[in-house]
Amino acid sequence: MNRQPISGASARSRQGRRRGLGGPALPALLAAMMVLATACGGSDDSGSGDGKGKGGAGNGGDTKASQAVVTIAPKDDAKNVATSGALKITADKGKLTSVTVEDTKGNDVEGKITDGGTAWKPSHHLGSATKYKVHAVAKDSEGRESAKDTTFTTLVPQNTFVSYFTPEDGSKVGVGMPVSLRFSRGITEPEDVEKAVKVTAEPSVPIEGHWFGNDRLDFRPEKYWAAGTKVTLKLNLDGVEGRPGVYGKQTKTVKFTVGRSQVSVVDARAHTMTVKRDGKVLKTIPITAGAPSTTTYNGQMVISEKYKVTRMNGATVGFGGEYDIKDVPHAMRLSNSGTFIHGNYWAGAGTFGSANVSHGCVGLRDVRGAYDSKVPAAWFFDNSILGDVVVVKNSNDKQIQPDNGLNGWNMSWSEWKK
């Protein structure tokens, strides 16, 4: 079918018909749209168009930037950052409202906002060879927030140290057992190291640390632990600069439980030992203590090691070749200098309870080979645990030094806390 072009007249006619079908509607629609646009625009009678008129959108918002400025040191993406003293977060023309510092594992670094809200300081050192992320927010006087985010990585130490701790994790010990740490390197910054070690007890009791030299730190309460106490040691030494250029590399939690209370009192003059458990006498045992020329130390001593059979050589403790016994039975160490409480099978049975003949140890009657569980030495060995206390009195010797073994109980509480 051929389509013929429409002539001009016909086009005008059709256009007129289209207008005639809806003539008044289009102007009305345009007018309505103009009214709607005016209403949405929100201009007032003045026609200022500044957005401040009645119902203006600018009436509820403040587009000014916060005046608060957050500063974080070290700079973003810094490397080889010191683990102490380098992290500093401050706010100028405002106050910090929140600060988050965490490592890549999501572990938060504890800290607090100080100086009236103008600074944040970490509560402890940072870990070494660790990447940290910082997010800090501050508000100015108008309540407008400003934030800053950075990341940095701490140094990788070339020289490190660790601590060797007593007692072992998960152990059950006697009431005299201190927490004792020996460091693999001498410490010249003891305060920083001590801050990185936390010892707590349940039920709670004040616990204080004391340094013996520069490589040993012990913790204890004022009096023996209460039976049943649960003790937790937290080591956060990773990143601590214990001496110039030497950093800790140890993070560990150790837990142990205090068992029943057993304190045994050796009377060197009476040649007896009275064993008390939870305040009640279990048994009184005849003993032999140090001879007049090799007396036994007085004082409170803690059992630190147990051996069913061990060798004792006088040459190792300054006695030359006076003795070398290869099979001493039921031996328990009381000092680093060689004081033991142990079984004795070479002295006559009549010696125990009547004479002091040892080289400074406390001897109990025993048999060679440690096979008889009924002899006094075997009974005491079987009924003792690490951390039990043995107190020696009435010996013609001085009191044992607090650092000779785990024997800090021989120091007054006031001296211990210094």
Buried (B, 14 or more C-beta within 10 A) or exposed (E): EEEEEEEEEEEEEEEEEEEEEEEEEEEEEEEEEEEEEEEEEBBEEEEEEEEEBEEBEEEEEEEEEBBBBBEBBBEEEBEEBBBBEBBEBBBEEBBBBEBBBBBEEEEEBEBEBEEEBBBBEBEBBBBBBBBBBBBBBBBBEEEBBBEBEBEBBBBEBEEBBBBEBBBEEEBBBBBBBBBBBBBBBEBEBBEBBBBBBBBEBEEEBEBBBBBBEBBBBBBBBBEBBEBEBEBBBBBBBBBBBBBEEBBBBBEBEBEBBBBEBBBBBBBBEBBBBBBBBEEEEBBBBBBBBBBEEBBBBBBBBBBBEBBEBBEBBBEEBEBEEEBEBEEBBBBBBBBBEBBBBBBBBEBEEEBBBEBBBBBBBBBBBBBEEBEBEEBBBBBBBEBBBBBBBBBBBBBEBEBBBBBBBBBBBBBEEEEBEE
